[in-house]
């Protein structure tokens, strides 16, 4: 499996706990301090699209549709872009087939879940960000989201 490039390889891993706290702080700040001009409805983004990220996306995709007074209907899920053995891009397959054929095959994702291969685009204007990435990539993703990576 191809690993995302680490721009912050010198930082300690999430095992120290500080980056887990940073994850919680990012979500809390985004919820309590929405961007100016932002919709009063929560916009949810998921960072990570492995088997657990896809399972979370499935649940959130269904739940936001059941609560239209509180959430925008679209869920954006950041996908580390990979080329599948047949030459197709993973994000394109997820968007076309509504299934993560590599990490959660056989499980349909709701049509309101969109795979986005650009992290900045995936989290732009989100009021809630769910971090579901392997611990070795937590710091890199969080600093990129904060614009300091």
C-alpha positions as CSV (number, residue, x, y, z in Angstrom):
1,X,0.0,0.0,0.0
2,X,1.3,3.4,-0.9
3,X,1.7,5.7,2.1
4,X,0.9,9.4,2.1
5,X,4.0,11.6,2.1
6,X,4.9,12.8,5.6
7,X,5.8,16.5,5.7
8,X,6.1,16.3,9.4
9,X,8.2,13.2,9.9
10,X,10.2,14.7,12.7
11,X,7.1,15.0,15.0
12,X,6.2,12.3,17.5
13,X,3.4,10.0,16.7
14,X,-0.1,10.2,18.0
15,X,0.8,7.7,20.7
16,X,1.9,10.6,22.9
17,X,-1.7,11.6,23.2
18,X,-1.1,15.3,22.3
19,X,-2.2,14.9,18.7
20,X,-5.4,13.1,19.9
21,X,-6.1,16.1,22.0
22,X,-5.4,18.3,18.9
23,X,-8.0,16.3,17.0
24,X,-10.6,16.9,19.6
25,X,-9.7,20.6,19.8
26,X,-10.0,21.0,16.0
27,X,-13.5,19.4,16.0
28,X,-14.6,21.5,19.0
29,X,-13.3,24.8,17.6
30,X,-14.9,24.1,14.2
31,X,-18.3,23.4,15.9
32,X,-18.2,26.3,18.3
33,X,-16.6,28.9,15.9
34,X,-18.1,28.5,12.5
35,X,-16.5,30.5,9.7
36,X,-18.0,33.9,8.8
37,X,-20.8,33.6,6.3
38,X,-21.1,29.9,7.0
39,X,-24.5,28.2,6.8
40,X,-26.3,27.6,10.1
41,X,-26.4,24.0,9.2
42,X,-23.4,21.8,10.1
43,X,-21.2,20.7,7.3
44,X,-19.5,17.4,8.1
45,X,-16.2,16.2,6.6
46,X,-14.4,12.9,7.3
47,X,-10.6,12.8,7.1
48,X,-9.8,9.2,6.2
49,X,-11.4,6.5,4.0
50,X,-10.0,3.2,5.1
51,X,-12.4,0.5,6.4
52,X,-13.2,2.4,9.6
53,X,-13.5,5.8,7.8
54,X,-15.8,4.3,5.2
55,X,-17.9,2.7,7.9
56,X,-18.2,6.1,9.7
57,X,-19.1,7.7,6.4
58,X,-21.9,5.2,5.9
59,X,-23.4,6.0,9.3
60,X,-23.0,9.7,9.0
61,X,-24.3,9.8,5.5
62,X,-27.5,8.1,6.7
63,X,-27.8,10.2,9.8
64,X,-27.4,13.7,8.2
65,X,-30.3,12.8,5.8
66,X,-32.5,12.1,8.8
67,X,-31.7,15.4,10.4
68,X,-32.0,18.1,7.7
69,X,-32.7,20.9,10.2
70,X,-29.2,20.5,11.7
71,X,-26.9,19.2,8.9
72,X,-26.1,19.9,5.2
73,X,-26.8,16.7,3.3
74,X,-23.4,16.2,1.6
75,X,-20.6,14.4,3.5
76,X,-17.1,15.0,2.1
77,X,-14.7,12.2,2.8
78,X,-11.0,12.7,2.2
79,X,-9.4,9.8,0.2
80,X,-5.7,9.4,-0.1
81,X,-5.7,8.9,-3.8
82,X,-4.6,5.4,-4.9
83,X,-4.7,3.7,-8.3
84,X,-6.5,0.4,-8.2
85,X,-5.1,-2.6,-10.1
86,X,-7.4,-2.0,-13.0
87,X,-6.0,1.6,-13.4
88,X,-9.0,3.5,-11.9
89,X,-8.6,6.0,-9.2
90,X,-10.1,5.0,-5.8
91,X,-11.9,8.3,-5.3
92,X,-13.6,8.0,-8.7
93,X,-14.7,4.4,-8.0
94,X,-16.1,5.4,-4.6
95,X,-18.1,8.3,-6.2
96,X,-19.3,6.2,-9.2
97,X,-20.2,3.0,-7.4
98,X,-20.8,4.3,-3.8
99,X,-18.5,1.6,-2.4
100,X,-14.9,1.6,-1.2
101,X,-14.0,-1.5,-3.2
102,X,-10.5,-1.6,-1.7
103,X,-11.0,-1.1,2.1
104,X,-14.7,-2.0,2.6
105,X,-15.8,-4.1,-0.4
106,X,-19.4,-5.1,-0.6
107,X,-20.7,-2.3,1.6
108,X,-22.7,0.5,-0.1
109,X,-22.1,4.1,0.9
110,X,-25.0,6.6,0.8
111,X,-25.1,8.7,-2.4
112,X,-24.5,11.8,-0.3
113,X,-21.0,10.7,0.6
114,X,-18.5,12.2,-1.8
115,X,-14.8,11.0,-2.0
116,X,-12.5,14.0,-2.3
117,X,-8.7,13.4,-3.0
118,X,-7.7,16.9,-1.9
119,X,-7.5,17.3,1.9
120,X,-7.9,21.1,1.8
121,X,-11.0,20.8,-0.4
122,X,-12.5,18.0,1.7
123,X,-12.4,20.0,4.9
124,X,-13.1,23.5,3.5
125,X,-15.9,25.3,5.4
126,X,-16.6,22.2,7.5
127,X,-18.1,22.9,10.9
128,X,-17.4,19.3,12.0
129,X,-14.3,17.3,11.0
130,X,-14.1,13.6,11.9
131,X,-10.5,12.3,12.0
132,X,-10.3,8.7,11.0
133,X,-6.7,8.2,9.8
134,X,-4.0,5.8,11.1
135,X,-2.2,7.2,14.0
136,X,1.1,7.6,12.1
137,X,-0.6,10.1,9.8
138,X,-2.5,12.1,12.4
139,X,-0.1,15.0,12.9
140,X,0.4,15.5,9.1
141,X,-3.3,15.7,8.4
142,X,-4.1,17.9,11.4
143,X,-1.3,20.4,10.5
144,X,-2.5,20.5,6.9
145,X,-6.0,21.2,8.0
146,X,-4.8,24.0,10.2
147,X,-2.8,25.4,7.3
148,X,0.6,25.0,9.0
149,X,1.8,21.8,7.4
